[in-house]
Amino acid sequence: MSDYTLVLTGTDGTNVVLTGTNPKRLVDRLRAKIAPADRRRTKGAGGIRRLPNGRVKAYRTVVDPNTGEEHRVSRTADTQAVAESRLREALSEFDRTHRVGYVRPPTVAEWMDHWLTDVCKPRLKPRTWGTYTSVGANDIVPAIGKVRLDELKPAHFRRMERYITVEQGRSSGTAGSAWRTLHKALEDAVLEGVIERNPAVKGTAPRVALKERWIGYNVLDSLMGDD
């Protein structure tokens, strides 16, 4: 088979010369020689984006070494500096574990499992962690566990309240406790960059939670500070 020679002459008089038997491979080799920087930028593309709610998202594209697939790692915060700091932590974790996280937002059940195991358990006393686990398993996941975090709507929170108070015949206080636990789990999902905003806004809370004037938040915050 005949050999082919591909010559590219620059304006400064320098030449790039490639020879081979397959013209298509020659073109591919030429592209690799003249545009390596573009290829690197594609693999590590990232940036900063201001979200409609005013928060800042820092993101970077990484490659899963096991599959070769590209995934975006992102973290969100109130300021660019904090968002970039959280992103650096996430990228360091990726370098250590080769875990790229979720390709798309997880379901409530998937997130509760991760939240309880990886976020709460290292920080809480066993009794407190057991309470959170019980609320998730008995009140949250059976009601709306199959719904993806980015698809949560006010109707889903009402569904959870009905499941607890009507189908299970439990108190409105139990419904309020479940909502506050889920709110905290979703807030951490925002901090982890899994979703951009917390869908459990004040208007989605059970009536009992509103009457308590958000006292539960102070309790949850103190519990999450346990060693």
FIGU-427026 format. One line per 10 residues: for each residue x, y, z of N, C-alpha, C. Coordinates in pm, 1 decimal, decimal comma, always signed. Example, Ala and Ser with C-alpha at 12.3 -4.5 7.8 and 13.67 -1.06 7.14 Angstrom:
BEGIN
+1319,0 -569,0 +780,0 +1230,0 -450,0 +780,0 +1320,0 -330,0 +780,0 ~ +1285,0 -225,0 +708,0 +1367,0 -106,0 +714,0 +1290,0 +3,0 +787,0
//
This chain:
BEGIN
+85,7 -119,2 +0,0 +0,0 +0,0 +0,0 +89,1 +123,9 +0,0 ~ +47,1 +226,8 -71,5 +126,8 +348,1 -84,6 +131,1 +424,0 +47,9 ~ +246,2 +489,8 +71,7 +258,0 +577,0 +187,4 +205,4 +714,8 +152,2 ~ +154,4 +784,1 +254,8 +106,8 +920,5 +237,2 +193,0 +1012,2 +322,3 ~ +212,8 +1132,6 +272,4 +286,3 +1234,3 +346,9 +198,4 +1357,5 +360,2 ~ +181,0 +1400,1 +485,1 +98,9 +1518,4 +512,0 +191,8 +1626,6 +566,7 ~ +194,0 +1741,0 +497,6 +283,2 +1850,3 +535,6 +199,1 +1973,1 +564,8 ~ +221,4 +2031,7 +682,7 +154,1 +2156,1 +720,3 +262,0 +2261,0 +742,8 ~ +256,0 +2369,9 +665,1 +357,0 +2475,2 +672,6 +300,4 +2595,8 +744,6 ~ +370,8 +2640,2 +849,0 +327,4 +2756,9 +924,4 +373,4 +2885,3 +860,7
+319,0 +2997,3 +907,2 +356,7 +3128,7 +852,1 +500,8 +3164,3 +886,0 ~ +555,9 +3097,5 +990,0 +695,4 +3124,9 +1024,5 +791,8 +3034,0 +949,3 ~ +738,6 +2953,5 +856,7 +824,4 +2867,9 +776,4 +847,0 +2729,6 +833,8 ~ +798,1 +2703,0 +953,9 +815,8 +2570,8 +1012,4 +714,8 +2474,3 +952,2 ~ +756,3 +2347,6 +944,5 +671,2 +2245,0 +886,4 +639,2 +2135,7 +989,0 ~ +518,8 +2082,4 +977,0 +481,0 +1961,4 +1048,8 +461,7 +1854,8 +942,8 ~ +542,2 +1749,2 +948,4 +540,1 +1645,4 +845,8 +502,1 +1512,4 +910,3 ~ +400,9 +1447,2 +855,0 +357,5 +1317,1 +903,3 +346,2 +1222,4 +785,1 ~ +388,5 +1099,0 +804,3 +377,1 +998,8 +697,7 +306,6 +875,7 +752,1 ~ +240,3 +805,3 +662,1 +170,6 +683,8 +702,0 +94,0 +625,1 +586,4
+24,9 +512,6 +613,0 -48,8 +443,0 +506,3 -198,4 +473,3 +510,6 ~ -245,3 +537,3 +619,4 -388,0 +565,8 +632,9 -406,7 +716,5 +644,4 ~ -466,8 +780,7 +542,7 -480,2 +926,9 +545,2 -565,8 +977,6 +661,0 ~ -668,1 +901,4 +699,7 -753,4 +945,9 +810,5 -674,1 +950,6 +940,7 ~ -591,2 +850,2 +964,6 -510,0 +849,6 +1086,2 -408,3 +963,4 +1084,5 ~ -360,7 +997,8 +964,8 -268,7 +1110,8 +955,1 -336,3 +1240,1 +1000,6 ~ -461,1 +1258,5 +957,9 -535,6 +1379,0 +997,4 -556,3 +1380,6 +1148,6 ~ -591,6 +1265,1 +1204,1 -611,8 +1257,3 +1349,0 -482,2 +1288,3 +1423,8 ~ -370,6 +1236,2 +1374,7 -241,8 +1263,7 +1438,7 -207,0 +1411,4 +1429,9 ~ -239,9 +1473,2 +1314,8 -212,6 +1615,1 +1298,6 -294,0 +1697,6 +1397,1
-420,1 +1663,4 +1414,8 -503,2 +1735,6 +1511,2 -446,5 +1724,1 +1652,7 ~ -398,1 +1605,9 +1685,0 -341,6 +1585,5 +1819,0 -217,6 +1670,3 +1840,3 ~ -141,1 +1692,8 +1732,0 -18,2 +1770,6 +1744,2 -44,5 +1920,5 +1756,2 ~ -140,5 +1969,8 +1678,8 -159,0 +2114,8 +1671,7 -259,0 +2167,1 +1773,6 ~ -337,9 +2081,0 +1838,7 -439,2 +2130,8 +1932,5 -442,6 +2054,2 +2063,1 ~ -327,0 +2021,3 +2122,0 -331,0 +1949,0 +2249,6 -392,7 +2031,4 +2361,0 ~ -370,7 +2164,0 +2357,4 -424,6 +2248,5 +2464,0 -576,7 +2247,1 +2463,5 ~ -636,6 +2248,2 +2342,7 -782,8 +2243,5 +2334,7 -834,7 +2115,5 +2394,9 ~ -763,1 +2005,6 +2370,9 -808,3 +1877,6 +2422,4 -799,4 +1876,2 +2575,0 ~ -698,2 +1935,8 +2629,1 -685,7 +1940,5 +2774,6 -796,4 +2024,2 +2836,0
-828,8 +2135,1 +2769,0 -933,8 +2220,3 +2824,0 -1067,4 +2147,4 +2823,5 ~ -1092,3 +2064,5 +2722,4 -1217,4 +1991,5 +2718,0 -1229,4 +1898,1 +2837,2 ~ -1119,2 +1829,1 +2871,1 -1122,6 +1733,8 +2980,8 -1136,6 +1803,3 +3115,8 ~ -1083,3 +1923,2 +3129,7 -1085,8 +1988,6 +3259,4 -1169,6 +2115,0 +3261,3 ~ -1264,7 +2125,8 +3170,3 -1343,8 +2247,6 +3158,2 -1418,5 +2276,3 +3287,4 ~ -1424,7 +2402,4 +3321,5 -1497,3 +2441,5 +3440,9 -1515,6 +2590,9 +3443,9 ~ -1572,7 +2639,4 +3550,9 -1594,1 +2782,5 +3561,0 -1680,0 +2818,5 +3680,2 ~ -1726,7 +2942,8 +3679,5 -1810,0 +2998,5 +3785,1 -1938,3 +3051,4 +3721,9 ~ -2051,6 +3025,1 +3787,4 -2178,6 +3074,3 +3732,9 -2263,8 +3131,0 +3845,8 ~ -2319,6 +3248,4 +3821,5 -2410,8 +3309,8 +3918,1 -2551,5 +3257,1 +3892,4
-2614,3 +3199,8 +3994,4 -2746,7 +3141,2 +3981,1 -2854,9 +3247,8 +3998,1 ~ -2976,7 +3220,5 +3949,6 -3085,2 +3318,9 +3962,0 -3115,0 +3358,6 +4106,6 ~ -3090,1 +3269,3 +4202,2 -3117,5 +3300,6 +4342,5 -3004,2 +3378,7 +4409,2 ~ -2901,3 +3415,2 +4330,3 -2791,9 +3494,1 +4382,6 -2672,8 +3413,6 +4430,8 ~ -2690,2 +3283,0 +4446,7 -2579,4 +3199,9 +4491,2 -2480,6 +3176,8 +4375,9 ~ -2364,5 +3125,7 +4408,3 -2258,1 +3106,4 +4309,1 -2228,0 +2957,1 +4296,7 ~ -2220,3 +2908,9 +4174,3 -2184,2 +2769,6 +4149,5 -2045,5 +2763,2 +4085,8 ~ -1957,5 +2683,4 +4144,9 -1826,4 +2653,9 +4086,5 -1830,2 +2511,2 +4035,1 ~ -1781,8 +2487,9 +3913,9 -1793,4 +2354,6 +3855,5 -1668,7 +2318,9 +3775,8 ~ -1649,9 +2189,8 +3758,3 -1536,0 +2137,9 +3682,9 -1574,2 +2003,1 +3623,4
-1529,6 +1976,5 +3501,6 -1552,9 +1847,2 +3437,4 -1438,4 +1753,2 +3470,8 ~ -1472,3 +1632,4 +3514,2 -1371,6 +1531,1 +3546,0 -1402,1 +1405,4 +3465,2 ~ -1303,3 +1317,9 +3455,9 -1318,0 +1193,4 +3380,9 -1310,8 +1075,4 +3476,7 ~ -1412,1 +991,9 +3473,4 -1413,6 +871,1 +3555,6 -1307,8 +776,4 +3501,3 ~ -1204,2 +743,2 +3579,5 -1096,1 +657,2 +3528,3 -1141,7 +513,8 +3501,7 ~ -1253,3 +475,3 +3559,2 -1301,9 +338,6 +3539,2 -1380,5 +322,0 +3410,0 ~ -1451,2 +428,5 +3370,6 -1537,1 +418,3 +3252,3 -1493,8 +509,8 +3138,8 ~ -1411,1 +610,1 +3168,3 -1372,3 +707,4 +3066,7 -1477,9 +813,0 +3041,5 ~ -1589,1 +810,0 +3115,9 -1696,9 +905,8 +3095,8 -1667,7 +1037,2 +3168,0 ~ -1714,7 +1145,7 +3108,0 -1699,2 +1276,9 +3169,7 -1819,6 +1307,8 +3257,7
-1793,2 +1369,3 +3373,2 -1898,0 +1408,6 +3465,1 -1865,5 +1547,6 +3518,8 ~ -1967,5 +1619,9 +3553,2 -1946,3 +1753,2 +3609,7 -1957,4 +1747,1 +3761,1 ~ -1856,0 +1802,0 +3827,6 -1856,9 +1816,2 +3973,3 -1881,4 +1963,1 +4003,1 ~ -1976,8 +1992,7 +4089,5 -2008,0 +2131,9 +4119,4 -2038,3 +2148,6 +4267,7 ~ -2014,4 +2267,8 +4315,3 -2048,8 +2304,5 +4450,7 -2105,1 +2446,4 +4449,5 ~ -2202,1 +2471,5 +4536,1 -2272,4 +2599,0 +4539,2 -2257,8 +2664,0 +4676,3 ~ -2245,3 +2796,6 +4677,4 -2232,6 +2870,2 +4803,6 -2281,2 +3013,0 +4781,7 ~ -2282,9 +3089,0 +4891,5 -2325,9 +3227,9 +4882,8 -2221,0 +3317,0 +4817,2 ~ -2093,3 +3276,5 +4825,5 -1985,9 +3356,3 +4767,0 -1900,1 +3269,1 +4676,5 ~ -1828,7 +3334,6 +4585,6 -1742,1 +3261,4 +4494,0 -1629,2 +3192,2 +4568,1
-1574,0 +3257,8 +4668,4 -1461,6 +3199,2 +4740,7 -1501,0 +3069,2 +4809,7 ~ -1617,4 +3068,1 +4872,0 -1662,6 +2947,4 +4941,7 -1696,7 +2837,9 +4841,4 ~ -1761,8 +2875,3 +4730,4 -1796,0 +2776,7 +4628,3 -1670,0 +2711,5 +4571,1 ~ -1566,6 +2791,7 +4544,2 -1442,3 +2736,3 +4491,1 -1373,1 +2648,2 +4594,2 ~ -1380,5 +2686,5 +4722,1 -1319,5 +2605,1 +4827,1 -1389,3 +2469,2 +4836,6 ~ -1520,7 +2470,0 +4830,7 -1594,8 +2344,5 +4836,7 -1567,8 +2258,8 +4713,0 ~ -1552,2 +2324,0 +4598,7 -1521,5 +2248,6 +4477,8 -1385,0 +2182,0 +4488,5 ~ -1286,5 +2253,9 +4542,0 -1153,2 +2194,2 +4558,2 -1159,7 +2071,6 +4649,4 ~ -1240,7 +2078,8 +4754,5 -1256,1 +1963,7 +4844,3 -1318,6 +1846,1 +4769,8 ~ -1420,1 +1875,9 +4687,0 -1486,4 +1769,3 +4611,8 -1391,3 +1706,1 +4511,1
-1307,8 +1788,4 +4446,4 -1212,9 +1735,1 +4348,7 -1104,8 +1652,0 +4417,8 ~ -1064,7 +1694,5 +4536,9 -967,5 +1615,3 +4613,0 -1026,9 +1479,9 +4651,2 ~ -1154,7 +1481,5 +4687,5 -1221,9 +1356,2 +4720,8 -1230,9 +1266,3 +4597,6 ~ -1255,0 +1326,9 +4481,3 -1260,1 +1248,5 +4357,6 -1124,0 +1186,8 +4327,3 ~ -1017,7 +1264,3 +4343,9 -883,7 +1211,3 +4319,2 -851,9 +1093,9 +4411,8 ~ -906,3 +1099,5 +4533,2 -877,7 +994,5 +4630,9 -961,8 +869,1 +4608,3 ~ -1089,5 +887,5 +4575,0 -1182,3 +773,7 +4568,9 -1224,0 +735,8 +4428,3 ~ -1203,7 +827,9 +4331,0 -1252,6 +809,2 +4193,3 -1404,4 +798,1 +4188,1 ~ -1469,1 +850,3 +4290,5 -1614,9 +856,8 +4288,6 -1655,8 +991,6 +4233,5 ~ -1742,0 +990,8 +4132,2 -1780,3 +1116,2 +4068,3 -1915,9 +1164,8 +4115,0
-1975,5 +1095,1 +4212,4 -2104,6 +1138,8 +4262,3 -2217,6 +1102,2 +4168,0 ~ -2321,9 +1183,0 +4170,3 -2442,1 +1152,9 +4093,9 -2434,2 +1213,7 +3954,5 ~ -2465,6 +1133,8 +3853,1 -2474,1 +1186,1 +3717,9 -2596,1 +1277,0 +3706,4 ~ -2703,2 +1241,8 +3778,5 -2820,4 +1326,8 +3786,8 -2867,7 +1325,0 +3932,2 ~ -2948,3 +1423,1 +3973,4 -2990,3 +1426,2 +4113,8 -3053,3 +1293,9 +4157,0 ~ -3019,5 +1246,8 +4277,7 -3071,7 +1118,7 +4325,2 -3215,4 +1129,2 +4370,5 ~ -3275,1 +1015,6 +4398,1 -3408,2 +1014,3 +4457,7 -3397,5 +1049,5 +4605,1 ~ -3511,3 +1076,5 +4665,9 -3512,4 +1106,1 +4808,9 -3453,8 +988,9 +4886,8 ~ -3492,0 +865,8 +4849,3 -3441,0 +747,1 +4918,7 -3289,6 +736,4 +4905,6 ~ -3236,3 +759,3 +4786,0 -3091,6 +750,6 +4763,8 -3018,3 +857,8 +4843,4
-3073,7 +979,3 +4842,1 -3006,3 +1086,8 +4913,8 -3012,6 +1065,5 +5064,7 ~ -3127,4 +1020,6 +5116,5 -3138,0 +997,2 +5260,2 -3036,7 +892,3 +5304,6 ~ -3016,3 +789,4 +5224,9 -2918,5 +686,6 +5258,6 -2777,5 +746,0 +5265,2 ~ -2743,4 +825,9 +5163,5 -2611,4 +889,5 +5162,2 -2598,8 +989,8 +5276,1 ~ -2700,1 +1070,8 +5295,8 -2696,6 +1175,8 +5397,7 -2678,3 +1116,3 +5536,7 ~ -2755,4 +1012,1 +5566,2 -2747,2 +950,3 +5697,8 -2611,3 +882,9 +5720,3 ~ -2561,0 +816,5 +5617,1 -2437,4 +738,7 +5631,9 -2312,3 +824,8 +5626,3 ~ -2305,4 +914,2 +5526,5 -2181,6 +988,2 +5502,2 -2177,2 +1127,1 +5565,1 ~ -2293,1 +1189,5 +5584,4 -2296,3 +1325,4 +5637,7 -2326,1 +1325,6 +5787,7 ~ -2432,3 +1254,7 +5827,0 -2476,8 +1260,6 +5966,9 -2399,4 +1170,3 +6061,1
-2378,9 +1046,5 +6020,5 -2323,3 +948,3 +6113,8 -2189,3 +990,1 +6172,8 ~ -2096,6 +1046,5 +6094,1 -1967,8 +1085,8 +6154,0 -1979,6 +1202,1 +6251,4 ~ -2091,6 +1276,1 +6247,9 -2102,5 +1398,8 +6326,5 -2196,9 +1387,5 +6445,1 ~ -2281,4 +1287,2 +6446,9 -2385,1 +1278,8 +6548,9 -2357,9 +1168,1 +6649,7 ~ -2416,2 +1184,8 +6768,3 -2415,3 +1078,0 +6867,0 -2503,7 +964,6 +6816,5 ~ -2474,3 +840,9 +6852,6 -2550,1 +726,1 +6801,6 -2701,2 +737,5 +6822,3 ~ -2743,2 +789,4 +6937,2 -2886,9 +799,6 +6963,5 -2953,4 +898,7 +6868,8 ~ -2889,3 +1012,5 +6848,5 -2944,5 +1113,1 +6757,3 -2948,3 +1059,6 +6614,5 ~ -2839,3 +994,3 +6574,0 -2834,9 +936,4 +6439,4 -2944,4 +831,1 +6423,5 ~ -2969,8 +752,5 +6527,0 -3075,8 +652,5 +6521,2 -3212,6 +715,2 +6503,2
-3234,3 +830,5 +6567,8 -3362,1 +900,6 +6551,5 -3380,5 +946,3 +6408,0 ~ -3276,1 +1005,9 +6350,4 -3282,4 +1050,0 +6211,0 -3310,2 +931,4 +6118,1 ~ -3241,9 +821,1 +6143,9 -3259,0 +702,3 +6059,8 -3402,2 +650,1 +6066,5 ~ -3459,7 +650,6 +6186,6 -3596,4 +603,5 +6203,9 -3695,3 +693,1 +6130,4 ~ -3676,5 +823,9 +6140,9 -3765,7 +917,2 +6071,0 -3756,4 +897,0 +5920,2 ~ -3634,6 +879,4 +5870,3 -3618,6 +858,7 +5726,8 -3683,5 +730,4 +5679,6 ~ -3661,5 +622,3 +5752,8 -3711,4 +490,7 +5710,9 -3861,6 +477,1 +5726,2 ~ -3918,9 +539,4 +5829,1 -4060,4 +518,5 +5858,7 -4153,2 +625,4 +5803,1 ~ -4102,2 +748,3 +5788,4 -4191,1 +858,8 +5753,3 -4161,4 +923,9 +5619,0 ~ -4032,9 +932,6 +5581,8 -3997,0 +1006,2 +5460,3 -3991,4 +915,2 +5338,1
-3908,4 +813,2 +5345,5 -3887,0 +726,8 +5228,6 -4013,7 +653,4 +5184,0 ~ -4095,2 +596,5 +5273,4 -4216,4 +528,2 +5225,5 -4313,3 +621,7 +5153,4 ~ -4310,3 +749,9 +5188,6 -4405,4 +843,9 +5129,6 -4358,1 +899,3 +4995,7 ~ -4232,6 +943,6 +4988,6 -4185,2 +1011,8 +4867,0 -4045,3 +966,3 +4827,0 ~ -4004,3 +848,1 +4869,2 -3868,9 +802,0 +4845,4 -3830,4 +789,0 +4699,2 ~ -3927,4 +765,0 +4610,6 -3897,1 +742,8 +4469,6 -3884,2 +872,1 +4389,1 ~ -3913,2 +985,7 +4451,5 -3910,0 +1114,0 +4380,8 -3767,3 +1168,0 +4378,4 ~ -3721,6 +1215,6 +4261,8 -3589,5 +1276,0 +4252,6 -3588,6 +1411,0 +4323,1 ~ -3473,3 +1447,6 +4379,7 -3464,5 +1572,6 +4455,3 -3501,7 +1693,4 +4371,1 ~ -3458,5 +1696,6 +4245,0 -3486,4 +1812,4 +4160,8 -3630,0 +1814,6 +4109,5
-3708,3 +1712,4 +4142,4 -3847,7 +1707,0 +4099,2 -3945,5 +1727,5 +4214,9 ~ -3892,7 +1752,9 +4333,7 -3979,2 +1772,5 +4450,1 -4061,6 +1899,9 +4435,4 ~ -4190,8 +1887,5 +4461,3 -4285,4 +1998,6 +4454,1 -4363,3 +2005,5 +4585,1 ~ -4434,4 +2116,8 +4611,0 -4515,9 +2124,0 +4733,2 -4611,0 +2006,7 +4749,7 ~ -4661,4 +1953,4 +4638,2 -4753,6 +1840,2 +4647,1 -4687,9 +1718,5 +4710,7 ~ -4558,8 +1702,3 +4692,1 -4490,1 +1587,8 +4751,0 -4481,0 +1600,6 +4902,9 ~ -4462,7 +1721,1 +4951,5 -4458,0 +1741,2 +5096,4 -4596,0 +1720,5 +5157,5 ~ -4699,7 +1761,0 +5084,7 -4835,9 +1733,0 +5132,0 -4862,7 +1582,9 +5131,2 ~ -4809,8 +1514,0 +5030,4 -4825,0 +1369,1 +5025,7 -4760,3 +1304,6 +5147,6 ~ -4641,8 +1352,3 +5183,7 -4574,1 +1296,5 +5300,5 -4655,5 +1321,8 +5427,1
-4712,2 +1441,1 +5439,3 -4793,8 +1472,1 +5556,9 -4916,8 +1381,7 +5563,5 ~ -4982,2 +1361,5 +5448,0 -5100,8 +1273,7 +5445,8 -5062,7 +1130,5 +5480,3 ~ -4948,9 +1086,3 +5428,5 -4905,6 +949,8 +5457,3 -4889,7 +929,1 +5607,4 ~ -4830,0 +1027,6 +5673,8 -4802,8 +1013,5 +5817,4 -4930,5 +1027,2 +5900,4 ~ -5008,7 +1130,5 +5871,9 -5123,1 +1161,0 +5958,4 -5249,4 +1083,8 +5922,4 ~ -5270,0 +1055,6 +5793,9 -5394,1 +988,1 +5751,1 -5371,8 +838,3 +5734,6 ~ -5275,4 +800,4 +5650,7 -5255,1 +658,0 +5623,1 -5197,1 +583,9 +5743,0 ~ -5104,7 +648,6 +5813,4 -5042,6 +584,4 +5928,7 -5109,7 +619,9 +6060,9 ~ -5197,8 +719,6 +6058,7 -5269,2 +758,4 +6179,5 -5181,7 +815,0 +6289,0 ~ -5071,2 +878,8 +6250,7 -4979,1 +933,9 +6349,4 -5004,7 +1083,5 +6365,6
-4936,2 +1144,1 +6459,4 -4966,8 +1282,7 +6496,2 -4911,2 +1382,9 +6395,8 ~ -4967,6 +1505,3 +6402,3 -4915,9 +1612,7 +6318,2 -4775,2 +1652,8 +6363,1 ~ -4745,4 +1629,8 +6491,5 -4610,7 +1656,4 +6538,7 -4508,8 +1566,7 +6472,0 ~ -4547,5 +1440,8 +6445,7 -4459,4 +1348,5 +6374,2 -4435,7 +1396,9 +6232,1 ~ -4542,5 +1448,8 +6170,6 -4529,1 +1503,1 +6034,7 -4434,9 +1622,1 +6033,8 ~ -4445,0 +1707,1 +6136,4 -4355,3 +1822,1 +6144,9 -4210,9 +1780,0 +6163,1 ~ -4188,7 +1677,6 +6245,1 -4052,7 +1627,2 +6266,2 -3994,5 +1571,9 +6137,1 ~ -4076,5 +1499,2 +6059,8 -4029,8 +1443,5 +5933,3 -3994,4 +1554,7 +5835,6 ~ -4077,3 +1658,5 +5832,3 -4049,9 +1768,4 +5740,3 -3920,2 +1839,5 +5777,6 ~ -3897,9 +1863,8 +5906,6 -3776,5 +1932,9 +5947,9 -3652,0 +1849,2 +5917,4
-3663,0 +1718,1 +5937,8 -3550,1 +1630,8 +5905,5 -3520,0 +1634,3 +5757,0 ~ -3625,3 +1626,5 +5675,0 -3606,4 +1631,1 +5530,3 -3551,7 +1766,4 +5487,1 ~ -3599,3 +1873,1 +5548,6 -3548,5 +2007,0 +5516,1 -3397,9 +2013,1 +5537,3 ~ -3350,8 +1959,4 +5650,5 -3207,7 +1960,8 +5679,0 -3130,3 +1876,2 +5578,2 ~ -3185,5 +1760,9 +5542,2 -3119,5 +1674,7 +5444,4 -3109,1 +1745,3 +5309,4 ~ -3212,9 +1816,9 +5270,6 -3212,3 +1887,7 +5142,7 -3119,1 +2008,7 +5147,4 ~ -3109,6 +2072,8 +5262,7 -3017,2 +2184,7 +5275,7 -2873,4 +2137,2 +5256,0 ~ -2842,9 +2020,4 +5309,5 -2709,0 +1965,2 +5289,1 -2688,2 +1922,5 +5144,2 ~ -2795,4 +1881,5 +5076,6 -2784,4 +1848,6 +4934,6 -2747,3 +1971,9 +4853,3 ~ -2798,4 +2088,2 +4893,6 -2760,6 +2213,1 +4827,6 -2612,7 +2242,8 +4852,5
-2569,3 +2227,1 +4976,6 -2429,0 +2253,5 +5010,2 -2334,8 +2160,2 +4935,4 ~ -2380,0 +2037,3 +4910,8 -2297,5 +1939,4 +4839,2 -2302,8 +1957,9 +4688,0 ~ -2385,1 +2051,1 +4639,9 -2395,8 +2074,7 +4496,4 -2482,0 +1974,5 +4423,0 ~ -2560,6 +1895,3 +4496,0 -2645,6 +1794,7 +4432,3 -2767,2 +1860,2 +4368,1 ~ -2823,7 +1960,8 +4434,8 -2932,7 +2041,1 +4378,7 -2898,3 +2187,3 +4402,3 ~ -2963,2 +2275,9 +4329,6 -2929,2 +2417,3 +4336,8 -3007,1 +2492,2 +4444,0 ~ -3123,5 +2441,8 +4482,4 -3202,5 +2510,2 +4584,5 -3277,0 +2407,4 +4667,0 ~ -3314,8 +2446,9 +4786,2 -3389,7 +2358,8 +4875,1 -3538,3 +2371,9 +4844,4 ~ -3603,4 +2265,2 +4798,4 -3746,3 +2274,5 +4765,6 -3835,3 +2275,9 +4888,1 ~ -3780,7 +2245,7 +5006,3 -3861,6 +2244,7 +5129,0 -3864,5 +2385,0 +5188,4
-3934,9 +2475,3 +5120,2 -3947,9 +2611,7 +5169,3 -4055,2 +2615,5 +5277,8 ~ -4065,0 +2730,3 +5346,1 -4154,5 +2741,6 +5461,6 -4299,1 +2704,9 +5426,1 ~ -4342,6 +2742,1 +5307,6 -4480,8 +2715,8 +5268,5 -4513,7 +2568,9 +5251,4 ~ -4411,6 +2482,1 +5244,9 -4438,1 +2338,6 +5228,6 -4444,2 +2265,7 +5362,2 ~ -4422,6 +2336,6 +5472,8 -4419,6 +2272,5 +5603,9 -4560,0 +2236,1 +5650,2 ~ -4575,5 +2126,2 +5725,3 -4705,0 +2095,2 +5787,8 -4746,6 +2208,3 +5880,5 ~ -4874,5 +2221,7 +5904,9 -4924,5 +2332,5 +5987,0 -4861,2 +2334,5 +6125,2 ~ -4837,5 +2216,6 +6180,7 -4779,5 +2212,9 +6314,3 -4640,1 +2272,5 +6315,5 ~ -4566,6 +2255,8 +6206,9 -4431,3 +2310,6 +6199,6 -4434,9 +2462,4 +6198,5 ~ -4537,9 +2519,6 +6133,9 -4549,5 +2664,5 +6131,2 -4583,9 +2717,7 +6270,0
-4669,8 +2647,6 +6342,5 -4708,8 +2692,0 +6475,7 -4591,8 +2689,8 +6572,5 ~ -4497,7 +2600,1 +6547,7 -4382,9 +2590,1 +6636,7 -4281,7 +2701,5 +6613,7 ~ -4311,3 +2788,7 +6517,3 -4226,4 +2904,7 +6489,4 -4079,8 +2866,5 +6465,0 ~ -4064,3 +2755,3 +6398,3 -3932,9 +2712,6 +6352,9 -3838,7 +2678,3 +6467,6 ~ -3895,0 +2648,9 +6584,6 -3810,2 +2608,1 +6696,2 -3729,7 +2484,6 +6658,3 ~ -3789,5 +2397,9 +6578,9 -3722,6 +2274,7 +6539,2 -3590,7 +2296,9 +6469,8 ~ -3578,2 +2410,4 +6398,7 -3451,6 +2435,8 +6329,8 -3338,2 +2453,5 +6428,9 ~ -3365,9 +2525,3 +6538,9 -3262,3 +2543,8 +6639,5 -3222,9 +2410,3 +6701,8 ~ -3322,1 +2323,2 +6721,6 -3293,3 +2192,2 +6777,5 -3207,7 +2111,2 +6681,5 ~ -3244,8 +2111,6 +6553,0 -3167,6 +2036,4 +6454,2 -3025,4 +2088,7 +6443,9
-3011,3 +2220,0 +6445,0 -2877,4 +2276,6 +6434,1 -2790,2 +2234,6 +6551,7 ~ -2849,8 +2232,1 +6671,2 -2770,7 +2192,1 +6786,6 -2735,1 +2044,9 +6780,5 ~ -2827,5 +1962,3 +6728,3 -2798,7 +1821,1 +6716,5 -2688,6 +1795,7 +6615,5 ~ -2689,4 +1868,4 +6504,6 -2588,1 +1848,9 +6401,4 -2451,1 +1895,0 +6450,2 ~ -2447,2 +1967,3 +6561,9 -2319,3 +2009,2 +6617,3 -2263,6 +1910,2 +6716,1 ~ -2337,8 +1800,2 +6741,1 -2288,8 +1699,3 +6836,2 -2159,9 +1637,5 +6786,8 ~ -2074,5 +1598,8 +6876,2 -1950,7 +1528,1 +6840,5 -1975,0 +1379,1 +6842,1
//
